[in-house]
């Protein structure tokens, strides 16, 4: 087991609701706990990296708050560490992958790497992945393609897992948060990256608000009667997330429906929510080799110029200016690498309890 690189930075913050932790220490904790729960080292590292990177970018809903839930799913047999994925069928440009309920972070990264390899030869390649656990922050996978000089696209749906989003005009959930992410290679310091849910907000952000004892905007969820609410706990009492778009929510519903077609139907995973179904993600991913369309260096330079062109517009009233897609997450990461990551104390206490259960409390500085 790797030695701890850094320690918690200063303990509980001034509000007393968070513990500030260095990214390396957090990675070590998550990796050790996942391995103790039965994950292989490479699987544990994939999950820990994905979760900590989500925290660094400011997507705390997809960060380490999810680790105790993943461990619970491993203990229940819903996630199968070490599961051997299979390629059900393939062509020079496509793959259909069955994850056999393996750890989604690891399965999906391997699937994207296979897709990139196909695109090196065929210039365009795509895959579907089914029967795997939650894949975390979706941006992880298109970014792999962007680092290889390709435009990467990924979408994910919950398949037959319980649904969380009410379609526009409805009050019962029929859709997942169904995120879409696209990453583009560029000469920019930050990634040029879209990473969005097709719901008004990710379900994890509602759970994060519950864990932090915070109210939420009225535009996020409806309660069991279909009424807008600021109490995040109404979501757990039979409420539903709203689709992206507010009064134009039919746009978010349309996007979410298409994600279900690509990730649930095309993959063979299915779509109808079953209350007792295990949490799973179906994915559709594609890679486009930029060099097949124009010289990569020219493209990367022009993407950077395009980003600066967007930023050059004078700010609107009350605005701090324009940020290109992916820039805010990058700036947050720089700050959090320097100052540490705020972990709500409810999550920190779960880590301490797990560390005690596995006899790792002293080793992980969680006694």
BELTA-V57622 format. One record per backbone hydrogen bond with DSSP energy under -1.0 kcal/mol. NH is the residue of the N-H (numbers start at 0). CO is the residue of the C=O. Records with the same first field share a line. If there is no record, write none. Layout:
NH->CO + CO
//
This chain:
8->19
9->7
12->17
15->12
18->342
19->10
20->340
25->21
26->22
27->23
28->24
29->25
30->26
31->27
32->28
33->29
34->30
35->31
36->32
37->34
38->33
43->39
44->40
45->41
46->42
47->43
48->44
49->45
50->46
51->47
52->48
53->49
54->50
55->51
56->52
57->54
58->53
59->57
61->58
62->59
65->62
66->63
69->65
70->66
71->67
72->68
73->69
74->70
75->71
76->73
77->72
78->72
79->100
82->79
85->97
87->95
90->93
94->125
95->88
96->127
97->85
98->129
100->130
101->98
106->102
107->103
108->104
109->105
110->106
111->107
112->108
113->109
114->110
115->111
116->112
117->113
118->114
119->115
121->117
122->118
124->286
125->92
126->284
127->94
128->282
129->96
132->101
139->136
140->137
142->138
144->140
145->141
146->142
147->144
148->145
149->144
150->287
151->182
152->285
153->180
154->283
155->178
156->281
160->157
163->174
164->174
165->240
169->166
173->164
174->164
179->195
180->153
181->193
182->151
183->191
186->299
192->324
193->181
195->179
197->176
199->241
204->201
206->202
207->203
208->204
209->205
210->206
211->207
212->209
213->208
215->229
219->216
221->239
222->226
225->222
228->220
233->230
234->231
238->233
239->221
240->163
241->219
243->197
247->244
248->245
250->247
251->243
252->248
253->249
254->250
255->251
256->252
257->253
258->254
259->255
260->256
261->257
262->258
263->259
264->259
265->260
269->263
273->159
276->273
280->131
281->156
282->128
283->154
284->126
285->152
286->124
287->150
288->122
289->148
291->288
292->289
293->289
298->294
299->295
300->296
301->297
302->298
303->299
304->300
305->301
306->302
307->303
308->304
309->305
310->306
311->307
312->309
318->315
326->323
329->325
330->326
331->327
332->328
333->329
334->330
335->331
336->332
337->333
338->334
339->335
340->20
342->18
344->16
347->343
348->344
349->345
350->346
351->347
352->348
353->349
354->350
355->351
356->352
357->353
358->355
359->354
363->359
364->361
365->360
//
